[in-house]
Amino acid sequence: MSDLNKKILDAMRNSKDDLAATDDDGGIFKLIALSFRGQFRYTVMFVMLLVVVFLSLAAYCAWQMLATPDVGAKVEWLAGLLVSFIIVGLLRLWYFLELNRLSIVREVKRVELQVALLAERLGAD
């Protein structure tokens, strides 16, 4: 077995997080929990804060649009509402891409472990 495979296998065996990542998939809720514990956790928290802020802004714009009798003001509040929704959509798209990245990283770790175990098994024979 090559030195690189041995290092990968030792690192995977010593790291409980990596071995926990190789268990069953766990679904979307596990990925969401991982996104708040990963290396981009502060970025994810900031994006979630921005989503809440822009959803609140969208609700405020919708309320003002419905409460205003002037048509020109309604159009301006509608523009604010649409911009807020577009920003929320873009932030959610980024977040789902982040979840996809986490899923791919978990799969790569799983494949690395399987290759290292296979190399060890073939080296033992």
Secondary structure, DSSP 8 states (H G I E B T S, - for coil): --HHHHHHHHHHHH-HHHHHHTS---HHHHHHHHHTTSTTHHHHHHHHHHHHHHHHHHHHHHHHHHH---HHHHHHHHHHHHHHHHHHHHHHHHHHHHHHHHHHHHHHHHHHHHHHHHHHHHHH-
